[in-house]
Amino acid sequence: MVHHLRAAFVLIFAGVALSGCGPQVPPAGNYATVYGVAVDAASNAPIPGATVTINVVSTANTDSSGNFRISTIPSGPWQWQAQAPNYQPKGDTGPIPLMAGEQRYLAIQLQHT
Protein backbone atom coordinates (compact mmCIF):
# COMPACT_ATOMS: atom_id res chain seq x y z
CA MET A 1 0.00 0.00 0.00
CA VAL A 2 2.79 2.43 0.96
CA HIS A 3 4.61 1.52 -2.25
CA HIS A 4 1.52 2.46 -4.34
CA LEU A 5 1.12 5.75 -2.49
CA ARG A 6 4.77 6.57 -3.05
CA ALA A 7 4.47 5.77 -6.77
CA ALA A 8 1.33 7.92 -7.05
CA PHE A 9 3.09 10.81 -5.29
CA VAL A 10 6.08 10.56 -7.65
CA LEU A 11 3.80 10.61 -10.72
CA ILE A 12 1.84 13.61 -9.46
CA PHE A 13 5.02 15.49 -8.55
CA ALA A 14 6.55 14.73 -11.96
CA GLY A 15 3.39 15.93 -13.73
CA VAL A 16 3.38 19.21 -11.81
CA ALA A 17 7.11 19.73 -12.37
CA LEU A 18 6.87 19.02 -16.11
CA SER A 19 3.78 21.16 -16.66
CA GLY A 20 6.01 24.24 -16.61
CA CYS A 21 8.29 22.88 -19.33
CA GLY A 22 8.01 23.47 -23.06
CA PRO A 23 6.48 26.31 -25.03
CA GLN A 24 3.71 28.13 -23.26
CA VAL A 25 0.47 28.80 -25.13
CA PRO A 26 -0.68 32.39 -24.70
CA PRO A 27 -4.16 32.97 -23.28
CA ALA A 28 -6.89 33.34 -25.93
CA GLY A 29 -6.99 37.15 -25.55
CA ASN A 30 -3.35 37.35 -26.71
CA TYR A 31 -4.09 36.10 -30.21
CA ALA A 32 -4.75 38.05 -33.39
CA THR A 33 -6.60 37.09 -36.59
CA VAL A 34 -5.45 37.69 -40.15
CA TYR A 35 -8.09 37.46 -42.85
CA GLY A 36 -8.31 38.58 -46.44
CA VAL A 37 -8.35 37.58 -50.07
CA ALA A 38 -5.94 36.18 -52.65
CA VAL A 39 -6.46 37.44 -56.21
CA ASP A 40 -4.80 37.26 -59.62
CA ALA A 41 -2.56 40.35 -59.97
CA ALA A 42 -3.51 40.91 -63.64
CA SER A 43 -7.26 40.27 -63.61
CA ASN A 44 -8.14 40.75 -59.92
CA ALA A 45 -10.04 37.43 -60.12
CA PRO A 46 -10.18 35.44 -56.87
CA ILE A 47 -7.82 32.48 -56.53
CA PRO A 48 -9.60 29.53 -54.92
CA GLY A 49 -7.41 26.90 -53.25
CA ALA A 50 -4.43 29.16 -52.58
CA THR A 51 -2.50 28.37 -49.41
CA VAL A 52 -1.81 31.25 -47.02
CA THR A 53 0.63 30.70 -44.16
CA ILE A 54 1.30 33.02 -41.22
CA ASN A 55 4.49 32.66 -39.14
CA VAL A 56 5.38 29.39 -40.88
CA VAL A 57 2.90 27.28 -38.86
CA SER A 58 -0.64 28.70 -39.19
CA THR A 59 -2.16 27.83 -42.56
CA ALA A 60 -5.48 28.23 -44.37
CA ASN A 61 -6.70 27.58 -47.90
CA THR A 62 -8.74 30.17 -49.74
CA ASP A 63 -12.38 29.41 -50.49
CA SER A 64 -14.07 29.68 -53.90
CA SER A 65 -14.08 33.49 -53.56
CA GLY A 66 -10.37 33.64 -52.66
CA ASN A 67 -11.11 34.46 -49.00
CA PHE A 68 -9.14 33.09 -46.06
CA ARG A 69 -9.08 33.50 -42.27
CA ILE A 70 -6.37 32.44 -39.80
CA SER A 71 -7.05 32.86 -36.08
CA THR A 72 -4.94 32.21 -32.99
CA ILE A 73 -1.83 34.00 -34.26
CA PRO A 74 0.30 35.17 -31.32
CA SER A 75 0.57 38.93 -31.10
CA GLY A 76 3.83 40.55 -32.18
CA PRO A 77 5.89 40.55 -35.37
CA TRP A 78 4.57 38.34 -38.14
CA GLN A 79 5.21 37.23 -41.69
CA TRP A 80 3.07 35.66 -44.38
CA GLN A 81 3.47 33.49 -47.45
CA ALA A 82 0.99 32.60 -50.18
CA GLN A 83 1.13 30.07 -52.99
CA ALA A 84 -1.18 28.52 -55.53
CA PRO A 85 -0.73 26.23 -58.55
CA ASN A 86 0.35 28.17 -61.66
CA TYR A 87 1.25 31.25 -59.59
CA GLN A 88 4.55 32.58 -58.25
CA PRO A 89 4.79 32.22 -54.46
CA LYS A 90 4.78 35.49 -52.60
CA GLY A 91 5.50 36.51 -49.02
CA ASP A 92 6.46 39.41 -46.83
CA THR A 93 6.86 40.57 -43.26
CA GLY A 94 3.83 42.29 -41.77
CA PRO A 95 4.73 46.01 -41.61
CA ILE A 96 3.13 46.51 -38.19
CA PRO A 97 3.17 43.94 -35.36
CA LEU A 98 -0.15 42.24 -34.60
CA MET A 99 -1.88 43.32 -31.40
CA ALA A 100 -3.78 41.00 -29.06
CA GLY A 101 -7.42 40.72 -30.18
CA GLU A 102 -6.74 42.49 -33.49
CA GLN A 103 -8.26 41.42 -36.82
CA ARG A 104 -5.96 42.42 -39.68
CA TYR A 105 -7.02 42.42 -43.36
CA LEU A 106 -4.48 41.23 -45.94
CA ALA A 107 -5.03 41.52 -49.71
CA ILE A 108 -2.65 39.25 -51.64
CA GLN A 109 -2.01 39.58 -55.38
CA LEU A 110 -0.30 36.62 -57.02
CA GLN A 111 1.27 36.64 -60.49
CA HIS A 112 0.87 33.81 -63.02
CA THR A 113 3.99 31.77 -63.73
Z-matrix of the N, CA and C atoms (Angstrom, degrees):
N
C 1 1.451
C 2 1.531 1 110.83
N 3 1.349 2 116.00 1 -47.05
C 4 1.464 3 120.41 2 179.02
C 5 1.519 4 109.78 3 -62.49
N 6 1.320 5 117.28 4 -37.36
C 7 1.457 6 121.26 5 -179.99
C 8 1.535 7 110.37 6 -62.75
N 9 1.339 8 117.53 7 -40.85
C 10 1.467 9 121.48 8 179.12
C 11 1.518 10 110.99 9 -67.62
N 12 1.320 11 116.92 10 -39.39
C 13 1.468 12 120.07 11 178.05
C 14 1.521 13 110.73 12 -65.01
N 15 1.315 14 115.85 13 -40.97
C 16 1.461 15 119.84 14 179.22
C 17 1.534 16 110.02 15 -63.93
N 18 1.316 17 117.39 16 -43.69
C 19 1.466 18 121.30 17 178.86
C 20 1.527 19 110.58 18 -63.15
N 21 1.324 20 117.65 19 -41.37
C 22 1.465 21 121.04 20 178.60
C 23 1.519 22 110.20 21 -63.81
N 24 1.327 23 117.74 22 -41.68
C 25 1.463 24 121.74 23 179.33
C 26 1.527 25 110.69 24 -62.44
N 27 1.338 26 116.72 25 -43.02
C 28 1.464 27 120.99 26 179.57
C 29 1.526 28 110.20 27 -62.40
N 30 1.320 29 117.87 28 -43.41
C 31 1.471 30 120.93 29 179.65
C 32 1.525 31 111.68 30 -64.40
N 33 1.315 32 117.04 31 -42.33
C 34 1.470 33 120.19 32 179.21
C 35 1.524 34 109.92 33 -65.60
N 36 1.324 35 117.05 34 -45.04
C 37 1.462 36 120.76 35 179.48
C 38 1.525 37 110.86 36 -60.87
N 39 1.331 38 117.08 37 -43.88
C 40 1.461 39 121.18 38 179.36
C 41 1.527 40 110.68 39 -62.66
N 42 1.329 41 117.43 40 -41.48
C 43 1.466 42 120.60 41 178.61
C 44 1.511 43 112.19 42 -62.57
N 45 1.329 44 116.97 43 -42.69
C 46 1.466 45 120.77 44 178.58
C 47 1.517 46 110.16 45 -66.49
N 48 1.324 47 117.60 46 -43.39
C 49 1.461 48 121.10 47 -179.28
C 50 1.520 49 111.53 48 -64.48
N 51 1.325 50 117.91 49 -40.50
C 52 1.462 51 121.32 50 -178.13
C 53 1.518 52 113.48 51 -78.87
N 54 1.318 53 118.17 52 -17.11
C 55 1.465 54 119.73 53 -178.30
C 56 1.523 55 111.48 54 -65.21
N 57 1.308 56 118.46 55 -21.47
C 58 1.456 57 121.33 56 178.22
C 59 1.513 58 113.42 57 -88.00
N 60 1.326 59 117.88 58 -2.80
C 61 1.457 60 121.90 59 -178.52
C 62 1.525 61 110.67 60 -89.20
N 63 1.313 62 115.69 61 159.84
C 64 1.458 63 121.28 62 174.66
C 65 1.514 64 112.23 63 83.29
N 66 1.331 65 115.94 64 175.51
C 67 1.456 66 120.01 65 -177.97
C 68 1.531 67 110.93 66 -65.53
N 69 1.287 68 115.05 67 138.51
C 70 1.454 69 120.40 68 179.56
C 71 1.526 70 109.35 69 -92.78
N 72 1.303 71 117.45 70 136.82
C 73 1.457 72 122.61 71 178.31
C 74 1.522 73 107.74 72 -89.01
N 75 1.339 74 117.56 73 124.08
C 76 1.455 75 119.07 74 179.90
C 77 1.529 76 111.48 75 -64.00
N 78 1.324 77 117.47 76 151.87
C 79 1.467 78 119.70 77 174.86
C 80 1.527 79 110.13 78 -59.11
N 81 1.325 80 116.96 79 155.61
C 82 1.469 81 122.60 80 -175.33
C 83 1.522 82 112.78 81 -52.51
N 84 1.318 83 118.73 82 -36.70
C 85 1.467 84 121.81 83 -178.50
C 86 1.512 85 113.63 84 -68.11
N 87 1.344 86 118.16 85 -10.05
C 88 1.464 87 121.40 86 -179.25
C 89 1.522 88 112.96 87 -91.85
N 90 1.315 89 117.52 88 1.74
C 91 1.457 90 121.00 89 -177.94
C 92 1.534 91 111.40 90 -95.06
N 93 1.336 92 113.53 91 155.39
C 94 1.460 93 121.29 92 173.73
C 95 1.528 94 107.96 93 -118.58
N 96 1.330 95 116.03 94 168.13
C 97 1.459 96 122.85 95 177.00
C 98 1.518 97 108.05 96 -124.74
N 99 1.319 98 116.15 97 136.25
C 100 1.463 99 121.79 98 171.80
C 101 1.519 100 106.77 99 -115.90
N 102 1.320 101 115.70 100 127.45
C 103 1.469 102 120.82 101 178.57
C 104 1.515 103 107.99 102 -136.22
N 105 1.325 104 116.57 103 163.75
C 106 1.454 105 118.08 104 178.85
C 107 1.505 106 112.06 105 166.59
N 108 1.344 107 114.36 106 -151.21
C 109 1.456 108 121.06 107 -174.48
C 110 1.524 109 109.17 108 -143.38
N 111 1.337 110 115.55 109 145.94
C 112 1.460 111 121.98 110 172.72
C 113 1.525 112 107.43 111 -112.65
N 114 1.341 113 115.55 112 126.45
C 115 1.471 114 120.63 113 -177.38
C 116 1.523 115 110.39 114 -131.77
N 117 1.323 116 114.92 115 160.82
C 118 1.454 117 123.06 116 173.83
C 119 1.531 118 107.77 117 -70.39
N 120 1.339 119 117.56 118 128.04
C 121 1.469 120 121.17 119 -176.62
C 122 1.524 121 112.68 120 -63.82
N 123 1.339 122 118.49 121 -31.83
C 124 1.467 123 120.96 122 -177.27
C 125 1.523 124 112.42 123 -83.06
N 126 1.334 125 117.17 124 -42.79
C 127 1.470 126 119.98 125 -172.99
C 128 1.528 127 113.63 126 -105.00
N 129 1.312 128 117.21 127 -13.14
C 130 1.469 129 122.94 128 -175.73
C 131 1.532 130 112.70 129 66.86
N 132 1.350 131 116.34 130 14.74
C 133 1.469 132 120.94 131 177.93
C 134 1.526 133 109.16 132 -75.82
N 135 1.327 134 117.42 133 143.31
C 136 1.467 135 119.90 134 178.88
C 137 1.528 136 111.02 135 -63.27
N 138 1.325 137 115.83 136 150.71
C 139 1.459 138 121.67 137 177.70
C 140 1.525 139 108.37 138 -113.01
N 141 1.332 140 117.09 139 98.51
C 142 1.473 141 118.84 140 176.16
C 143 1.522 142 110.67 141 -72.83
N 144 1.323 143 116.91 142 146.45
C 145 1.454 144 121.93 143 176.21
C 146 1.512 145 115.58 144 79.96
N 147 1.331 146 118.49 145 7.39
C 148 1.459 147 120.06 146 174.73
C 149 1.524 148 108.64 147 -70.76
N 150 1.323 149 116.27 148 150.38
C 151 1.460 150 121.48 149 178.18
C 152 1.515 151 108.74 150 -105.37
N 153 1.331 152 116.09 151 124.44
C 154 1.466 153 122.16 152 177.92
C 155 1.525 154 107.28 153 -114.03
N 156 1.324 155 115.93 154 129.66
C 157 1.464 156 121.74 155 -177.91
C 158 1.525 157 109.18 156 -124.39
N 159 1.327 158 116.10 157 133.06
C 160 1.465 159 122.18 158 176.35
C 161 1.530 160 107.65 159 -113.17
N 162 1.326 161 116.17 160 132.23
C 163 1.472 162 122.59 161 177.28
C 164 1.523 163 113.46 162 51.62
N 165 1.300 164 116.84 163 36.63
C 166 1.461 165 125.78 164 174.28
C 167 1.533 166 114.27 165 69.93
N 168 1.325 167 120.45 166 -23.44
C 169 1.461 168 120.53 167 -172.34
C 170 1.530 169 115.55 168 -115.64
N 171 1.311 170 119.20 169 -24.12
C 172 1.470 171 121.30 170 -178.20
C 173 1.521 172 108.82 171 -97.17
N 174 1.329 173 116.45 172 119.66
C 175 1.460 174 121.15 173 -172.22
C 176 1.518 175 111.43 174 -130.24
N 177 1.342 176 114.99 175 146.51
C 178 1.466 177 121.63 176 173.19
C 179 1.519 178 108.14 177 -144.85
N 180 1.325 179 115.64 178 152.28
C 181 1.462 180 121.36 179 173.10
C 182 1.520 181 108.76 180 -102.62
N 183 1.332 182 115.91 181 144.29
C 184 1.456 183 119.81 182 178.85
C 185 1.523 184 110.16 183 -72.88
N 186 1.331 185 115.46 184 149.96
C 187 1.463 186 120.77 185 178.07
C 188 1.529 187 109.63 186 -84.22
N 189 1.315 188 117.30 187 -170.28
C 190 1.468 189 121.44 188 -176.83
C 191 1.527 190 112.71 189 -64.24
N 192 1.324 191 117.74 190 -18.17
C 193 1.470 192 121.95 191 177.65
C 194 1.526 193 111.94 192 -99.70
N 195 1.337 194 117.20 193 7.07
C 196 1.462 195 121.04 194 179.77
C 197 1.519 196 114.31 195 81.82
N 198 1.331 197 117.29 196 5.65
C 199 1.467 198 121.08 197 -176.98
C 200 1.521 199 111.88 198 -85.20
N 201 1.321 200 116.15 199 148.19
C 202 1.458 201 122.07 200 175.83
C 203 1.526 202 109.20 201 -142.79
N 204 1.331 203 115.94 202 163.22
C 205 1.463 204 122.78 203 177.58
C 206 1.524 205 107.73 204 -152.73
N 207 1.342 206 116.18 205 127.81
C 208 1.457 207 121.69 206 177.40
C 209 1.527 208 107.44 207 -127.69
N 210 1.321 209 115.56 208 117.70
C 211 1.466 210 121.42 209 -179.83
C 212 1.525 211 109.44 210 -104.12
N 213 1.280 212 115.80 211 178.55
C 214 1.475 213 124.67 212 178.76
C 215 1.527 214 112.79 213 55.28
N 216 1.328 215 116.30 214 46.66
C 217 1.457 216 121.84 215 173.46
C 218 1.527 217 106.44 216 -97.02
N 219 1.325 218 118.21 217 123.26
C 220 1.468 219 118.89 218 179.53
C 221 1.527 220 111.31 219 -58.07
N 222 1.313 221 116.47 220 142.47
C 223 1.453 222 120.21 221 179.23
C 224 1.527 223 109.66 222 -65.48
N 225 1.327 224 115.22 223 155.96
C 226 1.465 225 121.07 224 179.90
C 227 1.514 226 111.07 225 120.61
N 228 1.333 227 116.19 226 -165.27
C 229 1.468 228 120.44 227 179.69
C 230 1.531 229 110.20 228 -60.08
N 231 1.326 230 115.57 229 150.37
C 232 1.460 231 119.46 230 -178.28
C 233 1.516 232 110.16 231 -150.91
N 234 1.322 233 114.98 232 162.17
C 235 1.458 234 121.14 233 174.87
C 236 1.522 235 108.91 234 -143.54
N 237 1.321 236 115.47 235 155.92
C 238 1.460 237 119.66 236 -177.61
C 239 1.523 238 110.09 237 -131.83
N 240 1.320 239 114.23 238 158.17
C 241 1.454 240 122.91 239 173.72
C 242 1.519 241 107.74 240 -141.41
N 243 1.331 242 116.15 241 146.71
C 244 1.461 243 120.93 242 176.53
C 245 1.517 244 108.67 243 -138.14
N 246 1.326 245 115.06 244 144.19
C 247 1.461 246 120.07 245 177.18
C 248 1.514 247 109.45 246 -152.20
N 249 1.311 248 114.66 247 152.76
C 250 1.464 249 121.83 248 177.68
C 251 1.524 250 107.49 249 -155.51
N 252 1.336 251 117.29 250 151.65
C 253 1.469 252 119.62 251 177.20
C 254 1.530 253 110.56 252 -56.70
N 255 1.313 254 116.05 253 138.67
C 256 1.472 255 124.15 254 178.51
C 257 1.529 256 113.50 255 70.59
N 258 1.329 257 117.57 256 14.28
C 259 1.466 258 121.77 257 177.23
C 260 1.526 259 109.32 258 -128.25
N 261 1.331 260 115.89 259 151.31
C 262 1.452 261 121.03 260 174.80
C 263 1.521 262 109.15 261 -73.88
N 264 1.333 263 118.41 262 133.07
C 265 1.465 264 119.68 263 176.15
C 266 1.527 265 109.80 264 -62.45
N 267 1.298 266 115.17 265 152.62
C 268 1.462 267 120.15 266 -178.82
C 269 1.524 268 108.19 267 -144.10
N 270 1.316 269 116.82 268 148.21
C 271 1.450 270 120.80 269 177.84
C 272 1.513 271 110.64 270 -163.12
N 273 1.309 272 115.20 271 165.63
C 274 1.457 273 120.32 272 -179.06
C 275 1.526 274 109.19 273 -167.14
N 276 1.296 275 115.38 274 168.11
C 277 1.462 276 121.41 275 173.33
C 278 1.516 277 107.57 276 -91.69
N 279 1.337 278 116.65 277 135.49
C 280 1.456 279 119.90 278 176.11
C 281 1.516 280 109.52 279 -59.77
N 282 1.335 281 118.99 280 130.39
C 283 1.465 282 121.17 281 -174.24
C 284 1.533 283 113.56 282 -68.07
N 285 1.310 284 116.64 283 -25.82
C 286 1.467 285 121.35 284 -178.06
C 287 1.524 286 107.59 285 -128.76
N 288 1.341 287 118.74 286 131.25
C 289 1.470 288 119.76 287 178.88
C 290 1.534 289 111.79 288 -56.21
N 291 1.318 290 115.43 289 148.67
C 292 1.466 291 121.52 290 177.12
C 293 1.527 292 109.15 291 -76.36
N 294 1.311 293 116.28 292 141.59
C 295 1.458 294 122.38 293 178.22
C 296 1.528 295 108.91 294 -103.33
N 297 1.310 296 116.39 295 150.80
C 298 1.464 297 121.74 296 178.22
C 299 1.525 298 109.24 297 -56.48
N 300 1.325 299 116.94 298 131.33
C 301 1.459 300 122.66 299 178.68
C 302 1.524 301 114.66 300 81.11
N 303 1.311 302 118.02 301 -5.19
C 304 1.464 303 121.66 302 -176.95
C 305 1.525 304 111.59 303 -74.26
N 306 1.331 305 115.72 304 150.03
C 307 1.464 306 123.14 305 171.20
C 308 1.520 307 106.44 306 -120.42
N 309 1.324 308 116.55 307 112.70
C 310 1.463 309 122.37 308 -174.75
C 311 1.518 310 109.82 309 -107.88
N 312 1.347 311 116.66 310 132.09
C 313 1.463 312 122.80 311 178.52
C 314 1.527 313 109.29 312 -90.62
N 315 1.334 314 116.64 313 136.81
C 316 1.452 315 122.01 314 179.83
C 317 1.527 316 108.98 315 -133.49
N 318 1.333 317 116.62 316 116.99
C 319 1.471 318 121.94 317 175.77
C 320 1.532 319 107.49 318 -99.03
N 321 1.327 320 115.97 319 123.42
C 322 1.467 321 121.50 320 -176.11
C 323 1.514 322 108.76 321 -115.17
N 324 1.336 323 116.67 322 127.39
C 325 1.457 324 122.33 323 175.82
C 326 1.517 325 108.41 324 -111.74
N 327 1.326 326 116.42 325 119.78
C 328 1.457 327 121.76 326 179.44
C 329 1.527 328 109.70 327 -106.96
N 330 1.336 329 115.59 328 144.43
C 331 1.462 330 122.09 329 179.90
C 332 1.520 331 110.20 330 -101.16
N 333 1.350 332 115.67 331 139.76
C 334 1.471 333 120.73 332 175.86
C 335 1.522 334 110.01 333 -60.75
N 336 1.328 335 115.64 334 149.88
C 337 1.465 336 120.33 335 176.53
C 338 1.509 337 110.13 336 -85.75
